Amino acid sequence: MPRALLSVSDKTGLLPFATELGARGWTLLSTGGTARALRDAGLTVTEVSEVTGHPEIMDGRVKTLHPAVHAGLLGRRAHSGDQEQMRSLGYEAIDMVVVNLYPFRETIARPGASVDDAIENIDIGGPSMLRSAAKNHESVWVVIDPADYERVLGGLELQAHEAAGVRRQLAAKVYAHTSAYDAAIAEYLGTLTRGTAGAGSGSLPDRIDLSLTRIQSLRYGENPDQPAAFYSDAGAGTAFRQIHGKELSFNNLLDVDAALFAVAAWQGEPVAACTIIKHNTPCGLAVAAGAAEAYGSALQTDPTSAFGSVVAFNVEVDEAAALLLRPNFVEAIVAPSFAPEALRILKEKKNLRLLEKSLSADRSALDFKRVRGGFLVQSTLGTEYPETEWRVVSAREPTTDEWADLRFAWRAVAPVKSNAIVLARRGATLGIGAGQMSRVDSSRIAVMKARDNRLDLAGAALASDAFFPFRDGVDAAAEAGIRSIIQPGGSVRDGECIAAADEHGIAMVFTGRRLFRH
């Protein structure tokens, strides 16, 4: 009579599956809560402690780590030595293991989860049984996903060679899953030690194990001849919830990510922030009292480029914002939530993608860029912009209004691709120059964009993501009517740039921090 060991934290579909196994003559072995659930359903269950002759100890930390279990899983059916040893020890074969692991990822994702909570949700016996069964998959069925229950029941009816193929696929799935599980634990423990004594401030791990789960296939990549798919490094689904519209594309996903980064600078602040993203960089960004006003101001920066854009908010999209958005061609809108009336309006456009996403960020996450032969890895650029290193370097101090413009402009320039220049006033961008090989060219483009859209630059602020290498950028800003500049500083020609600012009566602030985005 074949034996199945069932020990699961996720009991989805368990009772029908176990009932069918029992009806087919399988003996059911189990532990703890799983055994109770099966008995409550009227099934006959043998406790694993009866097989091992040893009780569960240490609050269940040790219950399946026993030779009677692992010999039953690892014993080779066609190996006379293995079989003789099992008979002499009184061990019997276990022909199926059904296990899913303690919810480690779900535990650490909960707000306020403690280190003790995380440690207690590191499964030991489960991975051990899974790996033993998967190693001996020639004879043992190993099941880690409730979605595979029907497949396994069907596999039991197959011819031997066909059933062997199914068992091999299930074994591969197990090793992929346990690998990802261990990688999540290693990453979590690594985040606890980075920056502590002996680790070095902001240190990066010596080894990174990436385990990616395909969430969805995409029509194509950046171009139609490039196959593409979306993978999650957590295996727990997308970082957002799509509530309407057609499937997201590769480029949509890139723009959604850029849009979320841009508005995250105002997370938790009592203002509505809106960004309009085109080709992975903002073409407009604004803050205001409400979502509609913020979108309207952001749109004024460059309404032509906003055609076919991705729009993000840091607050709920209300009816007023939806009415402003409705007449424009937008690929996707992402926000923490949508008011019911806003949803009714926006869902009139059947292809418009609507996504809900909290702006809370994992500050321990790493940023990866693929290069030929490997990956470049860095800490994720934070969305906090402390002013502890800021200093006024010009003869003239910024006025109160100019300080407000400089603070906004500095946050607004961070998501813009380098070389980046942002012109801003009263909580809205006026012109954006991005991705140019020369910083002065980015300045000229930002001015050109503002003038093309009839936006007055007199008295506006300018933010630069890196230092001005020459004074020509300052001279060009002054000619356009700029009255204050914020930049990292650090050029060998800083003195010339400061002198230029003083000649033009411009207030200049150095932040001491560069915001490059390649």
For each residue, the residues with C-beta under 8 A, 3 or more apart:
1: 25 26 27
2: 25 26 27 95 96
3: 26 27 28 29 72 92 93 94 95 96
4: 18 21 26 27 28 29 94 95 96 97 98 141
5: 29 30 48 64 69 94 96 97 98 99 129
6: 14 18 28 29 30 34 38 98 99
7: 30 31 32 34 48 64 98 99 125 126 129
8: 11 14 34 98 99 100 146
9: 100 101 102 103
10: 100 146
11: 8 14 15 34 37
12: 146
13: 16 17 146 149
14: 6 8 11 17 18 34 37 38 98 146
15: 11 18 19 37 38 41 43
16: 13 19 20 149
17: 13 14 20 21 98 146 149 152 153
18: 4 6 14 15 21 22 28 38 41 43
19: 15 16 22 23 41 43
20: 16 17 23 24 153
21: 4 17 18 24 26 28 96 153
22: 18 19 25 26 28 43 44
23: 19 20
24: 20 21 156
25: 1 2 22
26: 1 2 3 4 21 22 95 96
27: 1 2 3 4 46
28: 3 4 6 18 21 22 38 43 44 45 46
29: 3 4 5 6 45 46 47 48 51 94
30: 5 6 7 34 35 38 45 46 47 48
31: 7 34 35 47 48 49 56 60 63 64
32: 7 35 36 56 60 63
33: 36 37
34: 6 7 8 11 14 30 31 37 38
35: 30 31 32 38 39 45 47
36: 32 33 39 40
37: 11 14 15 33 34 40 41
38: 6 14 15 18 28 30 34 35 41 43 45
39: 35 36 42 43 45
40: 36 37
41: 15 18 19 37 38
42: 39
43: 15 18 19 22 28 38 39
44: 22 28
45: 28 29 30 35 38 39
46: 27 28 29 30 50 51
47: 29 30 31 35 50 51
48: 5 7 29 30 31 51 52 63 64 66 69
49: 31 52 53 54 55 56 63
50: 46 47 53
51: 29 46 47 48 66 68 69 72 92
52: 48 49 64 66 68 69
53: 49 50 68
54: 49 57 66
55: 49
56: 31 32 49 60 62 63
57: 54 61 62 63
58: 61 62
59:
60: 31 32 56 63
61: 57 58 124
62: 56 57 58 65 125
63: 31 32 48 49 56 57 60 125
64: 5 7 31 48 52 69 125 128 129
65: 62 69 70 124 125 128
66: 48 51 52 54 69 70
67: 70 71 89 91
68: 51 52 53 71 72 89 91
69: 5 48 51 52 64 65 66 72 73 94 129
70: 65 66 67 73 74 128 129 132
71: 67 68 74 75 85 86 89 91
72: 3 51 68 69 75 86 91 92 93 94
73: 69 70 94 97 129 132 133 136 140
74: 70 71 132 135 136
75: 71 72 79 82 83 85 86 91 93 136
76: 79 82 83 136 139
77: 82 83 93 138 139
78:
79: 75 76 82 83
80: 83 84
81: 84 85
82: 75 76 77 79 85 86
83: 75 76 77 79 80 86 87
84: 80 81 87 88
85: 71 75 81 82 88 89
86: 71 72 75 82 83 89 91 92 93
87: 83 84 90 91
88: 84 85
89: 67 68 71 85 86
90: 87
91: 67 68 71 72 75 86 87
92: 3 51 72 86
93: 3 72 75 77 86 139
94: 3 4 5 29 69 72 73 97 133 140
95: 2 3 4 26 139 140 141
96: 2 3 4 5 21 26 133 140 141 142 143 152
97: 4 5 73 94 129 130 132 133 140 141 142 143
98: 4 5 6 7 8 14 17 143
99: 5 6 7 8 126 129 130 143 144
100: 8 9 10 126 144 145 146
101: 9 104 123 126 127 130 144 177 178 181
102: 9 107 120 121 122 123 126
103: 9 106 107 121
104: 101 107 108 118 121 122 123 181 184 185 188
105: 108 109 184 234 235 236
106: 103 109 110 236
107: 102 103 104 110 113 117 118 121
108: 104 105 113 117 118 184 188
109: 105 106 113 236
110: 106 107 113 117
111:
112:
113: 107 108 109 110 117 118
114: 117 118
115: 118 119 192
116: 119 120
117: 107 108 110 113 114 120 121
118: 104 107 108 113 114 115 121 122 188
119: 115 116 122
120: 102 116 117
121: 102 103 104 107 117 118
122: 102 104 118 119 185
123: 101 102 104 126 127 181
124: 61 65 127 128
125: 7 62 63 64 65 128 129
126: 7 99 100 101 102 123 129 130
127: 101 123 124 130 131 178 181 182
128: 64 65 70 124 125 131 132
129: 5 7 64 69 70 73 97 99 125 126 132 133
130: 97 99 101 126 127 133 134 142 144 174 177 178
131: 127 128 134 135 174 175 178
132: 70 73 74 97 128 129 135 136
133: 73 94 96 97 129 130 136 137 140 141 142 171 174
134: 130 131 137 140 142 170 171 174 175
135: 74 131 132 171
136: 73 74 75 76 132 133 139 140
137: 133 134 140 141 142 167 168 170 171
138: 77 164 167
139: 76 77 93 95 136
140: 73 94 95 96 97 133 134 136 137 167
141: 4 95 96 97 133 137 152 155 156 167 170
142: 96 97 130 133 134 137 167 170 171 174
143: 96 97 98 99 148 149 152 170
144: 99 100 101 130 148 170 173 174 177
145: 100 148 173 177
146: 8 10 12 13 14 17 100 149
147: 151
148: 143 144 145 151 152 170 173
149: 13 16 17 143 146 152 153
150: 153 154
151: 147 148 154 155 166
152: 17 96 141 143 148 149 155 156 166 170
153: 17 20 21 149 150 156 157
154: 150 151 157 158
155: 141 151 152 158 162 163 166 167
156: 24 141 152 153 163
157: 153 154
158: 154 155 162 163 166
159: 162 163
160: 163 164
161: 164 165
162: 155 158 159 165 166
163: 155 156 158 159 160 166 167
164: 138 160 161 167 168
165: 161 162 168 169
166: 151 152 155 158 162 163 169 170
167: 137 138 140 141 142 155 163 164 170 171
168: 137 164 165 171 172
169: 165 166 172 173
170: 134 137 141 142 143 144 148 152 166 167 173 174
171: 133 134 135 137 142 167 168 174 175
172: 168 169 175 176
173: 144 145 148 169 170 176 177
174: 130 131 133 134 142 144 170 171 177 178
175: 131 134 171 172 178 179
176: 172 173 179 180 211
177: 101 130 144 145 173 174 180 181
178: 101 127 130 131 174 175 181 182
179: 175 176 182 183 209 211
180: 176 177 183 184 211 213 235
181: 101 104 123 127 177 178 184 185
182: 127 178 179 185 186 209
183: 179 180 186 187 209 210 211
184: 104 105 108 180 181 187 188 211 234
185: 104 122 181 182 188 189
186: 182 183 189 190 209
187: 183 184 190 191 205
188: 104 108 118 184 185 191 192
189: 185 186 192 193
190: 186 187 193 194 205
191: 187 188 194 364
192: 115 188 189 196
193: 189 190 196 199
194: 190 191 199 202 203 204 205 364
195: 199 200 201 202 203
196: 192 193 199
197:
198:
199: 193 194 195 196 203
200: 195 203
201: 195
202: 194 195 379
203: 194 195 199 200
204: 194 366 377 378 379
205: 187 190 194 208
206:
207:
208: 205 366 375 377
209: 179 182 183 186
210: 183 233
211: 176 179 180 183 184 233 235
212: 231 232 233 235
213: 180 231 232 234 235
214: 217 229 230 231
215: 229 230 231 232 237 238
216: 229 230 247
217: 214 228 229 230
218: 221 228 229 230 247 248 249 250 253
219: 228 247 249 250
220: 223 224 225 226 227 228 249 250
221: 218 226 227 228 250
222: 226 228 250 251
223: 220 226
224: 220
225: 220
226: 220 221 222 223 250
227: 220 221
228: 217 218 219 220 221 222 250
229: 214 215 216 217 218
230: 214 215 216 217 218 238 248 250 253
231: 212 213 214 215
232: 212 213 215 235 236 237 238 239
233: 210 211 212
234: 105 184 213 237
235: 105 180 211 212 213 232
236: 105 106 109 232
237: 215 232 234
238: 215 230 232 241 242
239: 232 357
240: 256 334 355 356 357
241: 238 355 356 357
242: 238 245 248 353 354 355
243: 338 343 354 355 356
244: 343 346 347 352 353 354
245: 242 332 349 350 351 352 353 354
246: 350 351 353
247: 216 218 219
248: 218 230 242 252 253 256 332 353
249: 218 219 220 252 253
250: 218 219 220 221 222 226 228 230 253 254
251: 222 254 255
252: 248 249 255 256 310 331 332 353
253: 218 230 248 249 250 256 257
254: 250 251 257 258 280
255: 251 252 258 259 277 278 279 280 309 310 331 332
256: 240 248 252 253 259 260 277 310 312 332 334 355
257: 253 254 260 261
258: 254 255 261 262 277 280 281 282 310 415
259: 255 256 262 263 275 277 310 311 312 334
260: 256 257 263 264 312 334 357 359
261: 257 258 264 381 383 414 415
262: 258 259 265 275 277 282 285 312 412 414 415
263: 259 260 266 267 273 274 275 312 313 314 359
264: 260 261 267 314 359 361 383
265: 262 273 383 385 411 412 414
266: 263 269 271 273 287 314 411
267: 263 264 314 359 360 361 383
268:
269: 266 273 314
270:
271: 266 287 288 289 294 427
272: 287 288 289 290 291 293 294 313 314 315
273: 263 265 266 269 285 286 287 294 313 314 315
274: 263 285 286 287 288 291 294 295 297 298 311 312 313 314
275: 259 262 263 282 284 285 298 311 312 415
276: 282 283 284 285 295 298 299 301 302 305 306 309 310 311
277: 255 256 258 259 262 280 281 282 283 309 310 311 312
278: 255 281 282 283 305 306 308 309 310
279: 255
280: 254 255 258 277 417
281: 258 277 278 415 416 417 432 434 435
282: 258 262 275 276 277 278 285 412 415 416 429 432
283: 276 277 278 301 302 305 306 309 432
284: 275 276 297 298 299 300 301 302 305 306 428 429 432
285: 262 273 274 275 276 282 298 301 412 415 422 428 429
286: 273 274 293 294 295 296 297 298 301 427 428 429
287: 266 271 272 273 274 294 408 427 428
288: 271 272 274 293 294 296 297 427 428
289: 271 272 293
290: 272 293 294 315 318 320 321
291: 272 274 294 295 313 315 316 317 318 320 321 335
292: 295 296 318 320 321 323 324
293: 272 286 288 289 290 296 297
294: 271 272 273 274 286 287 288 290 291 297 298 313 321
295: 274 276 286 291 292 298 299 311 313 321 324 325
296: 286 288 292 293 299 300 324
297: 274 284 286 288 293 294 300 301 427 428
298: 274 275 276 284 285 286 294 295 301 428 429
299: 276 284 295 296 303 306 324 328
300: 284 296 297 303 428 453 455
301: 276 283 284 285 286 297 298 428 429 430 431 432 449 450 453 455
302: 276 283 284 305 306 432 449 453
303: 299 300 306 307 453
304: 307
305: 276 278 283 284 302 309
306: 276 278 283 284 299 302 303 309 328
307: 303 304 328 329
308: 278 329 330 331
309: 255 276 277 278 283 305 306 330 331
310: 252 255 256 258 259 276 277 278 330 331 332 333 334
311: 259 274 275 276 277 295 325 330 332 333 334
312: 256 259 260 262 263 274 275 277 333 334 335
313: 263 272 273 274 291 294 295 316 317 321 333 334 335 336
314: 263 264 266 267 269 272 273 274 335 336 359
315: 272 273 290 291 335 336
316: 291 313 335 336 337 338 339 342
317: 291 313 321 322 325 333 335 337 338 339 342 346
318: 290 291 292 321 322 339 341 342
319: 322 323 339 341 342 345
320: 290 291 292 323 324
321: 290 291 292 294 295 313 317 318 324 325 342
322: 317 318 319 325 326 338 339 341 342 343 345 346
323: 292 319 320 326 345
324: 292 295 296 299 320 321 327 328
325: 295 311 317 321 322 328 330 333 346
326: 322 323 345 346 348 349
327: 324
328: 299 306 307 324 325
329: 307 308
330: 308 309 310 311 325 333 352
331: 252 255 308 309 310 352 353
332: 245 248 252 255 256 310 311 352 353 354 355
333: 310 311 312 313 317 325 330 346 352 353 354 355
334: 240 256 259 260 310 311 312 313 355 356 357
335: 291 312 313 314 315 316 317 338 355 356 357
336: 313 314 315 316 356 357 358 359
337: 316 317 356
338: 243 316 317 322 335 342 343 346 354 356
339: 316 317 318 319 322 342 343
340: 343 344
341: 318 319 322 344 345
342: 316 317 318 319 321 322 338 339 345 346
343: 243 244 322 338 339 340 346 347 354
344: 340 341 347 348
345: 319 322 323 326 341 342 348
346: 244 317 322 325 326 333 338 342 343 349 352 354
347: 244 343 344 350 352 354
348: 326 344 345
349: 245 326 346 352
350: 245 246 347
351: 245 246
352: 244 245 330 331 332 333 346 347 349
353: 242 244 245 246 248 252 331 332 333
354: 242 243 244 245 332 333 338 343 346 347
355: 240 241 242 243 256 332 333 334 335
356: 240 241 243 334 335 336 337 338
357: 239 240 241 260 334 335 336
358: 336
359: 260 263 264 267 314 336
360: 267
361: 264 267 365 380 383
362: 365 380
363: 380 382
364: 191 194
365: 361 362 380
366: 204 208 377 378 379 380
367: 377 378 379 380 381
368: 375 376 377
369: 375 376 518
370: 375 376
371: 374 375 376
372:
373:
374: 371
375: 208 368 369 370 371
376: 368 369 370 371
377: 204 208 366 367 368
378: 204 366 367
379: 202 204 366 367
380: 361 362 363 365 366 367
381: 261 367 414 515 517
382: 363
383: 261 264 265 267 361 414
384:
385: 265 407 410 411 414
386: 389
387: 390 407 511
388:
389: 386 511 512 513
390: 387 509 510 511 512
391: 509 510 512
392: 397 398 507 508 509
393: 489 494 498 501 508 509 510
394: 397 498 501 502 506 507 508 509
395: 502
396: 502 505 506 507
397: 392 394 507
398: 392 402 403 406 484 507 509
399: 402 403 507
400: 403 404
401: 404 405 426
402: 398 399 405 406 461 483 484 507
403: 398 399 400 406 407
404: 400 401 407 408 426 427
405: 401 402 408 409 424 425 426 460 461 484
406: 398 402 403 409 410 461 463 484 486 509
407: 385 387 403 404 410 411
408: 287 404 405 411 412 424 427 461
409: 405 406 412 413 422 423 424 429 461 462 463 486
410: 385 406 407 413 414 463 486 511
411: 265 266 385 407 408 414
412: 262 265 282 285 408 409 415 416 422 424 429 463
413: 409 410 416 420 421 422 463 464 465 515
414: 261 262 265 381 383 385 410 411 465 515 517
415: 258 261 262 275 281 282 285 412 517
416: 281 282 412 413 420 421 422 432 434 465 517
417: 280 281 420 434 435 517 518
418: 434 435 465 466 516 517 518
419: 433 434 435 436 437 438 439 441 442 465 466
420: 413 416 417 432 433 434 435 442 463 464 465 466 515 517
421: 413 416 431 432 433 434 439 442 443 445 446 462 463 464 465
422: 285 409 412 413 416 429 431 432 433 446 462 463
423: 409 429 430 431 432 446 447 450 457 460 461 462 480 482
424: 405 408 409 412 427 428 429 430 460 461 462 463
425: 405 428 430 457 459 460 461
426: 401 404 405
427: 271 286 287 288 297 404 408 424
428: 284 285 286 287 288 297 298 300 301 424 425
429: 282 284 285 286 298 301 409 412 422 423 424 432
430: 301 423 424 425 446 450 455 457 460
431: 301 421 422 423 445 446 447 448 449 450 451 455 457
432: 281 282 283 284 301 302 416 420 421 422 423 429 445 446 449
433: 419 420 421 422 436 441 442 443 444 445 446 447 449
434: 281 416 417 418 419 420 421 442 445
435: 281 417 418 419 420 442
436: 419 433 439 441 442 445
437: 419 441
438: 419 441 442
439: 419 421 436 442 443 464 466 468 469 473
440: 443 444 470 472 473 476
441: 419 433 436 437 438 444 445
442: 419 420 421 433 434 435 436 438 439 445 446
443: 421 433 439 440 446 447 462 473 476 477
444: 433 440 441 447 448 476
445: 421 431 432 433 434 436 441 442 448 449
446: 421 422 423 430 431 432 433 442 443 449 450 462
447: 423 431 433 443 444 450 451 457 476 480
448: 431 444 445 451 452
449: 301 302 431 432 433 445 446 452 453
450: 301 423 430 431 446 447 453 455 457 480
451: 431 447 448 454 455 457
452: 448 449
453: 300 301 302 303 449 450
454: 451
455: 300 301 430 431 450 451
456: 460 481
457: 423 425 430 431 447 450 451 460 480 481 482
458: 481 483
459: 425 481 483
460: 405 423 424 425 430 456 457 480 481 482 483
461: 402 405 406 408 409 423 424 425 482 483 484 485 486
462: 409 421 422 423 424 443 446 477 482 484 485 486
463: 406 409 410 412 413 420 421 422 424 485 486 487
464: 413 420 421 439 467 468 473 485 486 487 488
465: 413 414 416 418 419 420 421 488 514 515 516 517
466: 418 419 420 439 487 488 514 515 516
467: 464 487 488 489 490 491 494 497 514
468: 439 464 471 473 474 487 491 493 497
469: 439 473 491 493
470: 440 473 493 496 497
471: 468 474 475 493 496 497 499 500
472: 440 475 476
473: 439 440 443 464 468 469 470 476 477 497
474: 468 471 477 478 485 497 500 501 504 506 508
475: 471 472 478 479 500 504
476: 440 443 444 447 472 473 479 480
477: 443 462 473 474 480 482 485 506
478: 474 475 481 482 500 504 506
479: 475 476
480: 423 447 450 457 460 476 477
481: 456 457 458 459 460 478
482: 423 457 460 461 462 477 478 485 506
483: 402 458 459 460 461 505 506 507
484: 398 402 405 406 461 462 506 507 508 509
485: 461 462 463 464 474 477 482 501 506 507 508 509
486: 406 409 410 461 462 463 464 508 509 511
487: 463 464 466 467 468 508 509 510 511
488: 464 465 466 467 510 511 512 513 514 515
489: 393 467 494 510 511 512
490: 467 494 510 512 514
491: 467 468 469 494 497
492:
493: 468 469 470 471 496 497
494: 393 467 489 490 491 497 498 510
495: 498 499
496: 470 471 493 499 500
497: 467 468 470 471 473 474 491 493 494 500 501 508
498: 393 394 494 495 501 502 508
499: 471 495 496 502 503
500: 471 474 475 478 496 497 503 504 506
501: 393 394 474 485 497 498 504 506 507 508
502: 394 395 396 498 499 505 506
503: 499 500
504: 474 475 478 500 501
505: 396 483 502
506: 394 396 474 477 478 482 483 484 485 500 501 502
507: 392 394 396 397 398 399 402 483 484 485 501
508: 392 393 394 474 484 485 486 487 497 498 501
509: 390 391 392 393 394 398 406 484 485 486 487
510: 390 391 393 487 488 489 490 494
511: 387 389 390 410 486 487 488 489
512: 389 390 391 488 489 490
513: 389 488
514: 465 466 467 488 490
515: 381 413 414 420 465 466 488
516: 418 465 466
517: 381 414 415 416 417 418 420 465
518: 369 417 418
